[in-house]
Amino acid sequence: MTPTTDTGSLDRVPNVSVLGSPPAISPSIEHPSPFFVEITADEDETSRVVEHVSNVHFLRWLDRAAELHMDNAGWTRADLLAEGWMWFVARHEIDYIAEVLPGDQVYMATWVRDLRRVKSWRDSILWRIEDGEPRIVCTASTLWVLVLLETRRPCSVPADMAAALEPLHPNAPGT
């Protein structure tokens, strides 16, 4: 099997863009230097049943932000594929707190909370601005596992990748 640089459906996640600096208004964020993106909810992301953004699109936003954060840390999907690795989701924990409607502008902060030998917890907060205040619409934690594609088994996170991701709680190798 020859790796390709096709990143799949994430390239088609509309209206998710990297912010060069934190938004002017944000909630309290645990990490001292999280990665920020801005999202404009699109009409195409609306549920077919209730007029609000479908939870499936929240997942897409979370995945896209994680990908962009990895790119920013110097590890693109093409780089990972060239090494024969890829991060796979093992678990999502999502709390939906408020609706997002088409046209809403939403901000997301994401960061690596914890990084161990083969896995990593990433936390994210999504919010919008209401009456000059941040209103949290969703919080999420995702467990990622680095996988050697040839064997489809977990593999150790390289030290330079771990350092580039700036985990909030770095762990000793092998933990």
Rosetta constraint file for C-alpha pairs under 8 A:
AtomPair CA 3 CA 81 HARMONIC 5.85 0.50
AtomPair CA 3 CA 82 HARMONIC 7.03 0.50
AtomPair CA 3 CA 84 HARMONIC 7.67 0.50
AtomPair CA 4 CA 78 HARMONIC 7.39 0.50
AtomPair CA 4 CA 81 HARMONIC 7.21 0.50
AtomPair CA 5 CA 77 HARMONIC 6.95 0.50
AtomPair CA 5 CA 78 HARMONIC 5.05 0.50
AtomPair CA 5 CA 81 HARMONIC 7.36 0.50
AtomPair CA 7 CA 11 HARMONIC 6.42 0.50
AtomPair CA 7 CA 77 HARMONIC 6.83 0.50
AtomPair CA 9 CA 13 HARMONIC 7.01 0.50
AtomPair CA 10 CA 60 HARMONIC 7.06 0.50
AtomPair CA 10 CA 63 HARMONIC 7.39 0.50
AtomPair CA 10 CA 64 HARMONIC 5.83 0.50
AtomPair CA 13 CA 60 HARMONIC 6.79 0.50
AtomPair CA 13 CA 61 HARMONIC 7.24 0.50
AtomPair CA 13 CA 64 HARMONIC 7.16 0.50
AtomPair CA 14 CA 42 HARMONIC 7.39 0.50
AtomPair CA 15 CA 38 HARMONIC 7.80 0.50
AtomPair CA 15 CA 39 HARMONIC 5.45 0.50
AtomPair CA 15 CA 40 HARMONIC 5.37 0.50
AtomPair CA 15 CA 41 HARMONIC 7.18 0.50
AtomPair CA 15 CA 42 HARMONIC 7.44 0.50
AtomPair CA 16 CA 37 HARMONIC 6.54 0.50
AtomPair CA 16 CA 38 HARMONIC 5.74 0.50
AtomPair CA 16 CA 39 HARMONIC 4.59 0.50
AtomPair CA 16 CA 40 HARMONIC 6.96 0.50
AtomPair CA 16 CA 61 HARMONIC 7.21 0.50
AtomPair CA 16 CA 64 HARMONIC 7.60 0.50
AtomPair CA 16 CA 65 HARMONIC 7.78 0.50
AtomPair CA 17 CA 37 HARMONIC 5.40 0.50
AtomPair CA 17 CA 38 HARMONIC 5.33 0.50
AtomPair CA 17 CA 39 HARMONIC 6.55 0.50
AtomPair CA 18 CA 36 HARMONIC 6.23 0.50
AtomPair CA 18 CA 37 HARMONIC 4.42 0.50
AtomPair CA 18 CA 38 HARMONIC 6.40 0.50
AtomPair CA 18 CA 68 HARMONIC 7.44 0.50
AtomPair CA 19 CA 23 HARMONIC 7.80 0.50
AtomPair CA 19 CA 36 HARMONIC 5.44 0.50
AtomPair CA 19 CA 37 HARMONIC 5.14 0.50
AtomPair CA 19 CA 38 HARMONIC 6.48 0.50
AtomPair CA 20 CA 36 HARMONIC 7.60 0.50
AtomPair CA 21 CA 36 HARMONIC 7.33 0.50
AtomPair CA 22 CA 26 HARMONIC 7.90 0.50
AtomPair CA 22 CA 36 HARMONIC 6.34 0.50
AtomPair CA 23 CA 36 HARMONIC 7.96 0.50
AtomPair CA 23 CA 107 HARMONIC 7.60 0.50
AtomPair CA 25 CA 129 HARMONIC 7.28 0.50
AtomPair CA 25 CA 132 HARMONIC 7.60 0.50
AtomPair CA 25 CA 133 HARMONIC 6.80 0.50
AtomPair CA 25 CA 134 HARMONIC 6.24 0.50
AtomPair CA 26 CA 127 HARMONIC 7.62 0.50
AtomPair CA 26 CA 133 HARMONIC 7.76 0.50
AtomPair CA 26 CA 134 HARMONIC 5.48 0.50
AtomPair CA 27 CA 127 HARMONIC 7.82 0.50
AtomPair CA 27 CA 134 HARMONIC 5.70 0.50
AtomPair CA 27 CA 135 HARMONIC 7.73 0.50
AtomPair CA 27 CA 136 HARMONIC 7.48 0.50
AtomPair CA 29 CA 34 HARMONIC 7.94 0.50
AtomPair CA 29 CA 109 HARMONIC 7.78 0.50
AtomPair CA 29 CA 125 HARMONIC 7.99 0.50
AtomPair CA 31 CA 111 HARMONIC 6.81 0.50
AtomPair CA 31 CA 113 HARMONIC 7.82 0.50
AtomPair CA 31 CA 168 HARMONIC 6.09 0.50
AtomPair CA 33 CA 111 HARMONIC 7.95 0.50
AtomPair CA 34 CA 109 HARMONIC 5.80 0.50
AtomPair CA 34 CA 110 HARMONIC 5.57 0.50
AtomPair CA 34 CA 111 HARMONIC 5.07 0.50
AtomPair CA 35 CA 69 HARMONIC 6.26 0.50
AtomPair CA 35 CA 109 HARMONIC 5.50 0.50
AtomPair CA 35 CA 110 HARMONIC 5.26 0.50
AtomPair CA 35 CA 111 HARMONIC 6.18 0.50
AtomPair CA 36 CA 107 HARMONIC 7.17 0.50
AtomPair CA 36 CA 108 HARMONIC 5.59 0.50
AtomPair CA 36 CA 109 HARMONIC 4.60 0.50
AtomPair CA 36 CA 110 HARMONIC 6.53 0.50
AtomPair CA 37 CA 65 HARMONIC 6.73 0.50
AtomPair CA 37 CA 107 HARMONIC 5.89 0.50
AtomPair CA 37 CA 108 HARMONIC 5.27 0.50
AtomPair CA 37 CA 109 HARMONIC 6.68 0.50
AtomPair CA 38 CA 105 HARMONIC 7.17 0.50
AtomPair CA 38 CA 106 HARMONIC 5.91 0.50
AtomPair CA 38 CA 107 HARMONIC 4.57 0.50
AtomPair CA 38 CA 108 HARMONIC 6.32 0.50
AtomPair CA 39 CA 61 HARMONIC 7.96 0.50
AtomPair CA 39 CA 105 HARMONIC 5.76 0.50
AtomPair CA 39 CA 106 HARMONIC 5.01 0.50
AtomPair CA 39 CA 107 HARMONIC 6.02 0.50
AtomPair CA 39 CA 108 HARMONIC 7.71 0.50
AtomPair CA 40 CA 102 HARMONIC 7.86 0.50
AtomPair CA 40 CA 103 HARMONIC 5.98 0.50
AtomPair CA 40 CA 104 HARMONIC 5.74 0.50
AtomPair CA 40 CA 105 HARMONIC 4.51 0.50
AtomPair CA 40 CA 106 HARMONIC 6.16 0.50
AtomPair CA 41 CA 45 HARMONIC 6.90 0.50
AtomPair CA 41 CA 53 HARMONIC 7.19 0.50
AtomPair CA 41 CA 100 HARMONIC 7.30 0.50
AtomPair CA 41 CA 101 HARMONIC 6.70 0.50
AtomPair CA 41 CA 102 HARMONIC 4.92 0.50
AtomPair CA 41 CA 103 HARMONIC 5.05 0.50
AtomPair CA 41 CA 104 HARMONIC 5.34 0.50
AtomPair CA 41 CA 105 HARMONIC 6.41 0.50
AtomPair CA 41 CA 106 HARMONIC 7.42 0.50
AtomPair CA 42 CA 46 HARMONIC 7.31 0.50
AtomPair CA 42 CA 102 HARMONIC 5.16 0.50
AtomPair CA 42 CA 103 HARMONIC 5.95 0.50
AtomPair CA 43 CA 102 HARMONIC 5.00 0.50
AtomPair CA 43 CA 103 HARMONIC 7.15 0.50
AtomPair CA 45 CA 53 HARMONIC 5.34 0.50
AtomPair CA 45 CA 54 HARMONIC 6.22 0.50
AtomPair CA 45 CA 57 HARMONIC 6.28 0.50
AtomPair CA 45 CA 102 HARMONIC 7.40 0.50
AtomPair CA 46 CA 50 HARMONIC 7.67 0.50
AtomPair CA 46 CA 51 HARMONIC 5.90 0.50
AtomPair CA 46 CA 52 HARMONIC 5.20 0.50
AtomPair CA 46 CA 53 HARMONIC 4.33 0.50
AtomPair CA 46 CA 54 HARMONIC 5.60 0.50
AtomPair CA 46 CA 101 HARMONIC 7.57 0.50
AtomPair CA 46 CA 102 HARMONIC 6.67 0.50
AtomPair CA 47 CA 51 HARMONIC 5.93 0.50
AtomPair CA 47 CA 52 HARMONIC 5.94 0.50
AtomPair CA 47 CA 53 HARMONIC 5.78 0.50
AtomPair CA 47 CA 54 HARMONIC 4.74 0.50
AtomPair CA 51 CA 101 HARMONIC 7.09 0.50
AtomPair CA 52 CA 99 HARMONIC 6.35 0.50
AtomPair CA 52 CA 100 HARMONIC 5.76 0.50
AtomPair CA 52 CA 101 HARMONIC 4.64 0.50
AtomPair CA 52 CA 102 HARMONIC 6.60 0.50
AtomPair CA 53 CA 57 HARMONIC 6.81 0.50
AtomPair CA 53 CA 58 HARMONIC 7.85 0.50
AtomPair CA 53 CA 99 HARMONIC 7.17 0.50
AtomPair CA 53 CA 100 HARMONIC 5.50 0.50
AtomPair CA 53 CA 101 HARMONIC 5.70 0.50
AtomPair CA 53 CA 102 HARMONIC 6.62 0.50
AtomPair CA 54 CA 58 HARMONIC 7.13 0.50
AtomPair CA 55 CA 59 HARMONIC 6.70 0.50
AtomPair CA 56 CA 60 HARMONIC 6.55 0.50
AtomPair CA 57 CA 61 HARMONIC 6.13 0.50
AtomPair CA 58 CA 62 HARMONIC 6.21 0.50
AtomPair CA 59 CA 63 HARMONIC 6.14 0.50
AtomPair CA 60 CA 64 HARMONIC 6.00 0.50
AtomPair CA 61 CA 65 HARMONIC 6.04 0.50
AtomPair CA 62 CA 66 HARMONIC 6.25 0.50
AtomPair CA 62 CA 124 HARMONIC 7.44 0.50
AtomPair CA 63 CA 67 HARMONIC 6.21 0.50
AtomPair CA 64 CA 68 HARMONIC 6.12 0.50
AtomPair CA 65 CA 69 HARMONIC 6.03 0.50
AtomPair CA 65 CA 108 HARMONIC 7.97 0.50
AtomPair CA 65 CA 110 HARMONIC 7.19 0.50
AtomPair CA 66 CA 70 HARMONIC 6.21 0.50
AtomPair CA 66 CA 110 HARMONIC 7.28 0.50
AtomPair CA 67 CA 71 HARMONIC 6.22 0.50
AtomPair CA 67 CA 76 HARMONIC 7.49 0.50
AtomPair CA 67 CA 77 HARMONIC 7.71 0.50
AtomPair CA 68 CA 72 HARMONIC 6.10 0.50
AtomPair CA 69 CA 73 HARMONIC 6.19 0.50
AtomPair CA 69 CA 110 HARMONIC 7.93 0.50
AtomPair CA 70 CA 74 HARMONIC 6.40 0.50
AtomPair CA 70 CA 75 HARMONIC 5.23 0.50
AtomPair CA 70 CA 76 HARMONIC 6.16 0.50
AtomPair CA 70 CA 165 HARMONIC 7.39 0.50
AtomPair CA 71 CA 75 HARMONIC 5.01 0.50
AtomPair CA 71 CA 76 HARMONIC 4.46 0.50
AtomPair CA 71 CA 77 HARMONIC 7.61 0.50
AtomPair CA 73 CA 161 HARMONIC 7.87 0.50
AtomPair CA 73 CA 164 HARMONIC 5.39 0.50
AtomPair CA 73 CA 165 HARMONIC 6.13 0.50
AtomPair CA 74 CA 164 HARMONIC 7.43 0.50
AtomPair CA 75 CA 79 HARMONIC 5.75 0.50
AtomPair CA 75 CA 80 HARMONIC 6.54 0.50
AtomPair CA 75 CA 161 HARMONIC 7.43 0.50
AtomPair CA 76 CA 80 HARMONIC 6.33 0.50
AtomPair CA 77 CA 81 HARMONIC 6.03 0.50
AtomPair CA 77 CA 86 HARMONIC 7.44 0.50
AtomPair CA 78 CA 82 HARMONIC 6.07 0.50
AtomPair CA 79 CA 83 HARMONIC 6.47 0.50
AtomPair CA 80 CA 84 HARMONIC 6.24 0.50
AtomPair CA 80 CA 85 HARMONIC 5.09 0.50
AtomPair CA 80 CA 86 HARMONIC 5.80 0.50
AtomPair CA 81 CA 85 HARMONIC 5.51 0.50
AtomPair CA 81 CA 86 HARMONIC 6.58 0.50
AtomPair CA 84 CA 148 HARMONIC 5.91 0.50
AtomPair CA 84 CA 149 HARMONIC 5.49 0.50
AtomPair CA 84 CA 150 HARMONIC 6.88 0.50
AtomPair CA 85 CA 146 HARMONIC 6.71 0.50
AtomPair CA 85 CA 147 HARMONIC 5.49 0.50
AtomPair CA 85 CA 148 HARMONIC 4.67 0.50
AtomPair CA 85 CA 149 HARMONIC 5.40 0.50
AtomPair CA 86 CA 146 HARMONIC 5.78 0.50
AtomPair CA 86 CA 147 HARMONIC 5.44 0.50
AtomPair CA 86 CA 148 HARMONIC 6.84 0.50
AtomPair CA 86 CA 149 HARMONIC 6.77 0.50
AtomPair CA 87 CA 144 HARMONIC 6.06 0.50
AtomPair CA 87 CA 145 HARMONIC 5.49 0.50
AtomPair CA 87 CA 146 HARMONIC 4.44 0.50
AtomPair CA 87 CA 147 HARMONIC 6.05 0.50
AtomPair CA 88 CA 144 HARMONIC 5.52 0.50
AtomPair CA 88 CA 145 HARMONIC 5.31 0.50
AtomPair CA 88 CA 146 HARMONIC 6.35 0.50
AtomPair CA 88 CA 147 HARMONIC 6.85 0.50
AtomPair CA 89 CA 142 HARMONIC 6.98 0.50
AtomPair CA 89 CA 143 HARMONIC 5.99 0.50
AtomPair CA 89 CA 144 HARMONIC 4.62 0.50
AtomPair CA 89 CA 145 HARMONIC 6.40 0.50
AtomPair CA 90 CA 142 HARMONIC 7.58 0.50
AtomPair CA 90 CA 143 HARMONIC 5.43 0.50
AtomPair CA 90 CA 144 HARMONIC 5.69 0.50
AtomPair CA 90 CA 145 HARMONIC 6.58 0.50
AtomPair CA 91 CA 142 HARMONIC 5.63 0.50
AtomPair CA 91 CA 143 HARMONIC 5.05 0.50
AtomPair CA 91 CA 144 HARMONIC 7.32 0.50
AtomPair CA 92 CA 140 HARMONIC 7.10 0.50
AtomPair CA 92 CA 141 HARMONIC 5.98 0.50
AtomPair CA 92 CA 142 HARMONIC 4.52 0.50
AtomPair CA 92 CA 143 HARMONIC 6.53 0.50
AtomPair CA 93 CA 140 HARMONIC 5.50 0.50
AtomPair CA 93 CA 141 HARMONIC 5.14 0.50
AtomPair CA 93 CA 142 HARMONIC 6.23 0.50
AtomPair CA 94 CA 138 HARMONIC 7.07 0.50
AtomPair CA 94 CA 139 HARMONIC 5.90 0.50
AtomPair CA 94 CA 140 HARMONIC 4.33 0.50
AtomPair CA 94 CA 141 HARMONIC 6.55 0.50
AtomPair CA 95 CA 138 HARMONIC 5.57 0.50
AtomPair CA 95 CA 139 HARMONIC 5.32 0.50
AtomPair CA 95 CA 140 HARMONIC 6.25 0.50
AtomPair CA 96 CA 137 HARMONIC 6.22 0.50
AtomPair CA 96 CA 138 HARMONIC 4.64 0.50
AtomPair CA 96 CA 139 HARMONIC 6.86 0.50
AtomPair CA 97 CA 136 HARMONIC 6.85 0.50
AtomPair CA 97 CA 137 HARMONIC 4.83 0.50
AtomPair CA 97 CA 138 HARMONIC 5.33 0.50
AtomPair CA 97 CA 139 HARMONIC 7.85 0.50
AtomPair CA 98 CA 136 HARMONIC 7.21 0.50
AtomPair CA 98 CA 137 HARMONIC 4.44 0.50
AtomPair CA 98 CA 138 HARMONIC 6.94 0.50
AtomPair CA 99 CA 137 HARMONIC 6.51 0.50
AtomPair CA 100 CA 104 HARMONIC 6.38 0.50
AtomPair CA 100 CA 137 HARMONIC 7.25 0.50
AtomPair CA 104 CA 128 HARMONIC 7.61 0.50
AtomPair CA 105 CA 128 HARMONIC 6.27 0.50
AtomPair CA 106 CA 126 HARMONIC 6.54 0.50
AtomPair CA 106 CA 127 HARMONIC 5.50 0.50
AtomPair CA 106 CA 128 HARMONIC 4.67 0.50
AtomPair CA 106 CA 129 HARMONIC 7.78 0.50
AtomPair CA 107 CA 126 HARMONIC 5.53 0.50
AtomPair CA 107 CA 127 HARMONIC 5.37 0.50
AtomPair CA 107 CA 128 HARMONIC 6.13 0.50
AtomPair CA 108 CA 124 HARMONIC 6.67 0.50
AtomPair CA 108 CA 125 HARMONIC 5.50 0.50
AtomPair CA 108 CA 126 HARMONIC 4.37 0.50
AtomPair CA 108 CA 127 HARMONIC 6.53 0.50
AtomPair CA 109 CA 124 HARMONIC 5.53 0.50
AtomPair CA 109 CA 125 HARMONIC 5.41 0.50
AtomPair CA 109 CA 126 HARMONIC 6.71 0.50
AtomPair CA 110 CA 122 HARMONIC 6.97 0.50
AtomPair CA 110 CA 123 HARMONIC 5.64 0.50
AtomPair CA 110 CA 124 HARMONIC 4.24 0.50
AtomPair CA 110 CA 125 HARMONIC 6.63 0.50
AtomPair CA 111 CA 122 HARMONIC 5.62 0.50
AtomPair CA 111 CA 123 HARMONIC 5.62 0.50
AtomPair CA 111 CA 124 HARMONIC 6.64 0.50
AtomPair CA 111 CA 165 HARMONIC 7.92 0.50
AtomPair CA 111 CA 167 HARMONIC 7.16 0.50
AtomPair CA 111 CA 168 HARMONIC 7.68 0.50
AtomPair CA 112 CA 120 HARMONIC 6.95 0.50
AtomPair CA 112 CA 121 HARMONIC 6.01 0.50
AtomPair CA 112 CA 122 HARMONIC 4.33 0.50
AtomPair CA 112 CA 123 HARMONIC 6.33 0.50
AtomPair CA 112 CA 165 HARMONIC 6.56 0.50
AtomPair CA 112 CA 166 HARMONIC 6.84 0.50
AtomPair CA 112 CA 167 HARMONIC 4.68 0.50
AtomPair CA 112 CA 168 HARMONIC 6.26 0.50
AtomPair CA 113 CA 120 HARMONIC 7.49 0.50
AtomPair CA 113 CA 121 HARMONIC 5.56 0.50
AtomPair CA 113 CA 122 HARMONIC 5.42 0.50
AtomPair CA 113 CA 123 HARMONIC 6.25 0.50
AtomPair CA 113 CA 167 HARMONIC 5.23 0.50
AtomPair CA 113 CA 168 HARMONIC 4.69 0.50
AtomPair CA 113 CA 169 HARMONIC 5.83 0.50
AtomPair CA 114 CA 120 HARMONIC 5.54 0.50
AtomPair CA 114 CA 121 HARMONIC 5.24 0.50
AtomPair CA 114 CA 122 HARMONIC 7.20 0.50
AtomPair CA 114 CA 167 HARMONIC 5.49 0.50
AtomPair CA 114 CA 168 HARMONIC 6.16 0.50
AtomPair CA 114 CA 169 HARMONIC 4.95 0.50
AtomPair CA 114 CA 170 HARMONIC 5.92 0.50
AtomPair CA 114 CA 171 HARMONIC 7.16 0.50
AtomPair CA 115 CA 119 HARMONIC 6.08 0.50
AtomPair CA 115 CA 120 HARMONIC 4.35 0.50
AtomPair CA 115 CA 121 HARMONIC 6.60 0.50
AtomPair CA 115 CA 162 HARMONIC 7.00 0.50
AtomPair CA 115 CA 167 HARMONIC 6.20 0.50
AtomPair CA 115 CA 169 HARMONIC 7.17 0.50
AtomPair CA 115 CA 170 HARMONIC 5.84 0.50
AtomPair CA 115 CA 171 HARMONIC 6.22 0.50
AtomPair CA 116 CA 120 HARMONIC 6.09 0.50
AtomPair CA 116 CA 157 HARMONIC 7.73 0.50
AtomPair CA 116 CA 170 HARMONIC 7.54 0.50
AtomPair CA 116 CA 171 HARMONIC 5.77 0.50
AtomPair CA 116 CA 172 HARMONIC 7.32 0.50
AtomPair CA 116 CA 173 HARMONIC 6.76 0.50
AtomPair CA 116 CA 174 HARMONIC 6.85 0.50
AtomPair CA 116 CA 175 HARMONIC 5.51 0.50
AtomPair CA 117 CA 155 HARMONIC 7.78 0.50
AtomPair CA 117 CA 156 HARMONIC 5.13 0.50
AtomPair CA 117 CA 157 HARMONIC 5.83 0.50
AtomPair CA 117 CA 173 HARMONIC 5.81 0.50
AtomPair CA 117 CA 174 HARMONIC 4.93 0.50
AtomPair CA 117 CA 175 HARMONIC 5.79 0.50
AtomPair CA 118 CA 145 HARMONIC 5.75 0.50
AtomPair CA 118 CA 146 HARMONIC 5.58 0.50
AtomPair CA 118 CA 147 HARMONIC 7.90 0.50
AtomPair CA 118 CA 154 HARMONIC 5.96 0.50
AtomPair CA 118 CA 155 HARMONIC 5.48 0.50
AtomPair CA 118 CA 156 HARMONIC 4.68 0.50
AtomPair CA 118 CA 157 HARMONIC 5.54 0.50
AtomPair CA 119 CA 143 HARMONIC 6.96 0.50
AtomPair CA 119 CA 144 HARMONIC 5.53 0.50
AtomPair CA 119 CA 145 HARMONIC 4.28 0.50
AtomPair CA 119 CA 146 HARMONIC 6.17 0.50
AtomPair CA 119 CA 157 HARMONIC 7.66 0.50
AtomPair CA 120 CA 143 HARMONIC 5.73 0.50
AtomPair CA 120 CA 144 HARMONIC 5.16 0.50
AtomPair CA 120 CA 145 HARMONIC 6.41 0.50
AtomPair CA 121 CA 141 HARMONIC 6.57 0.50
AtomPair CA 121 CA 142 HARMONIC 5.57 0.50
AtomPair CA 121 CA 143 HARMONIC 4.56 0.50
AtomPair CA 121 CA 144 HARMONIC 6.24 0.50
AtomPair CA 122 CA 141 HARMONIC 5.53 0.50
AtomPair CA 122 CA 142 HARMONIC 5.21 0.50
AtomPair CA 122 CA 143 HARMONIC 6.51 0.50
AtomPair CA 122 CA 144 HARMONIC 7.54 0.50
AtomPair CA 123 CA 139 HARMONIC 7.60 0.50
AtomPair CA 123 CA 140 HARMONIC 5.72 0.50
AtomPair CA 123 CA 141 HARMONIC 4.42 0.50
AtomPair CA 123 CA 142 HARMONIC 6.52 0.50
AtomPair CA 124 CA 139 HARMONIC 5.73 0.50
AtomPair CA 124 CA 140 HARMONIC 5.15 0.50
AtomPair CA 124 CA 141 HARMONIC 6.36 0.50
AtomPair CA 125 CA 136 HARMONIC 7.11 0.50
AtomPair CA 125 CA 137 HARMONIC 7.94 0.50
AtomPair CA 125 CA 138 HARMONIC 6.00 0.50
AtomPair CA 125 CA 139 HARMONIC 4.58 0.50
AtomPair CA 125 CA 140 HARMONIC 6.54 0.50
AtomPair CA 126 CA 136 HARMONIC 5.87 0.50
AtomPair CA 126 CA 137 HARMONIC 5.68 0.50
AtomPair CA 126 CA 138 HARMONIC 5.14 0.50
AtomPair CA 126 CA 139 HARMONIC 6.28 0.50
AtomPair CA 127 CA 134 HARMONIC 6.10 0.50
AtomPair CA 127 CA 135 HARMONIC 5.25 0.50
AtomPair CA 127 CA 136 HARMONIC 4.14 0.50
AtomPair CA 127 CA 137 HARMONIC 5.10 0.50
AtomPair CA 127 CA 138 HARMONIC 6.93 0.50
AtomPair CA 128 CA 134 HARMONIC 5.74 0.50
AtomPair CA 128 CA 135 HARMONIC 5.37 0.50
AtomPair CA 128 CA 136 HARMONIC 6.63 0.50
AtomPair CA 128 CA 137 HARMONIC 7.14 0.50
AtomPair CA 129 CA 133 HARMONIC 5.41 0.50
AtomPair CA 129 CA 134 HARMONIC 4.67 0.50
AtomPair CA 129 CA 135 HARMONIC 5.91 0.50
AtomPair CA 130 CA 134 HARMONIC 6.28 0.50
AtomPair CA 130 CA 135 HARMONIC 6.29 0.50
AtomPair CA 145 CA 154 HARMONIC 6.46 0.50
AtomPair CA 146 CA 154 HARMONIC 5.58 0.50
AtomPair CA 146 CA 155 HARMONIC 5.80 0.50
AtomPair CA 146 CA 156 HARMONIC 7.08 0.50
AtomPair CA 146 CA 157 HARMONIC 6.65 0.50
AtomPair CA 147 CA 152 HARMONIC 5.83 0.50
AtomPair CA 147 CA 153 HARMONIC 5.36 0.50
AtomPair CA 147 CA 154 HARMONIC 4.25 0.50
AtomPair CA 147 CA 155 HARMONIC 5.39 0.50
AtomPair CA 148 CA 152 HARMONIC 5.44 0.50
AtomPair CA 148 CA 153 HARMONIC 5.62 0.50
AtomPair CA 148 CA 154 HARMONIC 6.06 0.50
AtomPair CA 148 CA 155 HARMONIC 5.72 0.50
AtomPair CA 149 CA 153 HARMONIC 7.32 0.50
AtomPair CA 157 CA 161 HARMONIC 6.71 0.50
AtomPair CA 157 CA 162 HARMONIC 6.47 0.50
AtomPair CA 158 CA 162 HARMONIC 6.28 0.50
AtomPair CA 159 CA 163 HARMONIC 6.13 0.50
AtomPair CA 160 CA 164 HARMONIC 6.12 0.50
AtomPair CA 161 CA 165 HARMONIC 6.32 0.50
AtomPair CA 162 CA 166 HARMONIC 6.82 0.50
AtomPair CA 162 CA 167 HARMONIC 7.37 0.50
AtomPair CA 163 CA 167 HARMONIC 7.58 0.50
AtomPair CA 166 CA 170 HARMONIC 7.77 0.50
AtomPair CA 171 CA 175 HARMONIC 6.50 0.50
